[in-house]
């Protein structure tokens, strides 16, 4: 259990750098989870701009949703 000793020996800058690193890692993990969930549900309107309903694409994509 050397982690507490290392934390006490570090200054505020090292703590800040580690804190930013942890935040970045958590943000990446959350982004991956969100991407997997949205891809599992299929293409959602939040990630893709929905086509106008009057075009052939809109009428073709409507039954699949």
C-alpha positions as CSV (number, residue, x, y, z in Angstrom):
1,X,0.0,0.0,0.0
2,X,2.4,2.7,-1.2
3,X,-0.2,4.8,-2.8
4,X,-0.9,7.1,0.2
5,X,2.8,7.7,0.7
6,X,3.2,8.6,-3.0
7,X,0.2,11.0,-2.7
8,X,1.6,12.7,0.3
9,X,5.0,13.1,-1.3
10,X,3.5,14.7,-4.4
11,X,2.9,18.4,-4.8
12,X,-0.3,20.1,-6.0
13,X,0.8,20.0,-9.7
14,X,1.3,16.2,-9.6
15,X,-2.1,15.8,-8.0
16,X,-3.6,18.1,-10.6
17,X,-2.0,16.1,-13.4
18,X,-3.2,12.8,-12.0
19,X,-6.7,14.2,-11.5
20,X,-6.9,15.4,-15.1
21,X,-5.7,12.0,-16.3
22,X,-8.4,10.3,-14.3
23,X,-11.0,12.6,-15.7
24,X,-9.8,12.0,-19.2
25,X,-9.9,8.2,-18.8
26,X,-13.4,8.3,-17.3
27,X,-14.6,10.6,-20.1
28,X,-13.2,8.2,-22.7
29,X,-14.9,5.2,-21.0
30,X,-18.2,7.0,-20.9
31,X,-17.9,8.0,-24.6
32,X,-17.3,4.4,-25.6
33,X,-20.2,3.2,-23.5
34,X,-22.5,5.8,-25.1
35,X,-21.3,4.9,-28.6
36,X,-21.9,1.2,-27.9
37,X,-25.4,1.8,-26.5
38,X,-26.4,4.1,-29.4
39,X,-25.0,1.7,-32.0
40,X,-26.8,-1.2,-30.3
41,X,-30.2,0.6,-30.5
42,X,-29.6,1.3,-34.2
43,X,-29.0,4.7,-35.8
44,X,-30.7,7.3,-33.6
45,X,-31.7,10.8,-34.6
46,X,-29.3,12.2,-32.0
47,X,-26.2,11.0,-33.9
48,X,-27.5,11.2,-37.5
49,X,-29.5,14.1,-39.0
50,X,-32.9,12.7,-40.0
51,X,-33.7,13.1,-43.7
52,X,-36.6,15.3,-44.7
53,X,-39.8,13.2,-44.7
54,X,-40.8,14.3,-48.2
55,X,-37.8,12.6,-49.9
56,X,-37.6,8.9,-50.9
57,X,-35.0,8.4,-48.1
58,X,-37.4,9.6,-45.5
59,X,-40.2,7.3,-46.6
60,X,-37.9,4.4,-46.9
61,X,-36.3,4.9,-43.4
62,X,-39.6,5.5,-41.6
63,X,-40.8,1.9,-41.4
64,X,-37.4,0.7,-40.1
65,X,-37.5,3.0,-37.2
